[in-house]
Each structure stands twice: as structure tokens, then as C-alpha cells.
Amino acid sequence: MAGFDDPAFYGDRWAPVYDDHHARMDPGSAVEFLAGLAGEGPVLELAIGTGRVALPLAARGIRVGGVDASAAMVERLRAKPGGDLIPVTIGDMAEVPVSGRFRLVYLVFNTLFGLLSQARQAECFGSVARVLDPGGMFVVECFIPDLARFDRGQRVQAVAVTEDSAIIEVSRHDAAGQRVTAQIITLDEQGVHLRPVGLRYSWPGELDLMADRAGLRLQERYGDWHRQPFASASTGHVSVYQRA
Ligand SMILES: C[S@@+](CC[C@H](N)C(=O)[O-])C[C@H]1O[C@@H](n2cnc3c(N)ncnc32)[C@H](O)[C@@H]1O
């Protein structure tokens, strides 16, 4: 597999800059929410990345493990305090290649959409159901597709501009495939840096059907990690599915 179809592609391309790019994202409310469902664990984060959420969760004494396709991202996690104590399997989150059972599995920051087809996303729900304890929870955080962002299938956005750099996001929308292909482009004194993102979005109801087919039932859905009601104006959702 090559390019976007390679599960390691995103992480390998983003690992050197991932933490800097996302430094302003506070994981606090997600950690609070997940800790409330985790009990004593064990807990599994799919696409654990550099440990943005897993590390503060583990710091609360919860047993957290992870799966990620990118060894480069996991290397960043390992280099952080406590990072070497979190067991991580390098592999494809659609397959959830771990043994054992979990009280809670979670997949945050729209990363389910990194699986680029409906079939791959549905496979992920099925694999999660296989490793959940009876009554265990699967928590998913995703954005609500906003197709008005695109003008005739494309969008160019100035994300940040400073005295000596600019970050531009260039994206194309494939409505039939529910896919967005983007480059986050940094221009600075060192040159042009391309950071690719490929995603296949799903609507909440579509996710609920995938979950249902896997034996997982929607228990709760919120507009954010603070449990704001999910409503028409919500730009994202936090959904809690439970295994029967
Ligand atoms: C946007 S980052 C999210 C990392 C972390 N969960 C966070 O919230 O900061 C996406 C992560 O998903 C991983 N990833 C992408 N596709 C994957 C796949 N098919 N299987 C496992 N990990 C994958 C990437 O390597 C990367 O670490």
C-alpha cells in the first residue's frame, strides 16, 4: 500500500511537527470525560499517536494501552515522561490487533475518518466489539461534515500568518466518495513543507448503523466533551456506544 492507503502514511509524515501543530489543543475535557467511563480500565486508545490524550489519562492511574500504525508517532510518545510505560501495538486500527478485553476503547480527534472507506470504518467497529468487555464502551469523537466549506469542490484557507511564515490549507472535496484530500502547507525560511491529510467523513447516523451491525448501541451523544447537547448547530459529536 502506498500514499493515503498506507495506514502509516499520515503519522509518518506528521510525526516531526504533530505536537507543535496541535500545541494549543487542550485534552483536559476529553480526559475528564474518558476517565469517568474508564473505571480501573483497562482502556485502549486507537490511533494513540504521540499520547496527547493517553498520557494525561494514564497519569490518573488508569491502565491505558494503544494501537497506532506509525512507529514514528509512537517514538514521540516513548520520548515523553511516562510514555515508555504505555503498551502500544503497531498496526491498523481497523483490525484492532490486540489481545485482551477492555472496559473502554476510544478514538478521538476525527481519526476514525482516516479509514478511507465505509467498509474500513465498519470493520473498525466490528474489531472494537471483539475486544470490548460485555457492557464496555466505545467512545468516538468526530466532526459533523460541513459541505458549505467548499466552493465547487475546493477550498484554500490562510490558517496562520506571521512575520516569517504562513500556513495555508488547500483541500478538495469528493462528494460522491465523501472524501476530502488536503495539504497543510507551511511556507517559511527553510522552504515549503507539505503535510497531507486524507479523510472519508461519515454522518452520525451512518456511524450508528456501523455500530449497530457490530453489536454496539448508541447510549449517549453530545456536542462536545463538556456534554453540551448535540443539536443542529453542533460542529462535532462525542458518541458513546455500548456492547450488549
Ligand atoms: C490526528 S492523529 C491523532 C493522535 C491522537 N489520538 C491525538 O488525539 O492526538 C492520527 C493518528 O492516527 C494514526 N493512524 C492513522 N491511520 C491509522 C490506522 N489505519 N491505524 C492505526 N493508526 C492510524 C496516525 O499514525 C496518527 O498517530
The ligand as an ORCA input file, in Angstrom:
! r2SCAN-3c Opt
* xyz 0 1
  C      -4.690     13.077     14.202
  S      -3.577     11.921     14.923
  C      -4.384     11.618     16.457
  C      -3.432     11.179     17.542
  C      -4.028     11.192     18.950
  N      -5.160     10.293     19.055
  C      -4.440     12.603     19.326
  O      -5.624     12.831     19.583
  O      -3.581     13.485     19.362
  C      -3.927     10.484     13.976
  C      -3.165      9.243     14.392
  O      -3.785      8.141     13.741
  C      -2.797      7.224     13.324
  N      -3.401      6.417     12.267
  C      -3.881      6.851     11.083
  N      -4.411      5.817     10.383
  C      -4.261      4.718     11.181
  C      -4.620      3.349     11.045
  N      -5.239      2.891      9.957
  N      -4.346      2.513     12.059
  C      -3.713      2.949     13.185
  N      -3.342      4.238     13.364
  C      -3.621      5.105     12.370
  C      -1.661      8.120     12.909
  O      -0.435      7.427     12.844
  C      -1.701      9.184     13.980
  O      -0.911      8.833     15.077
*
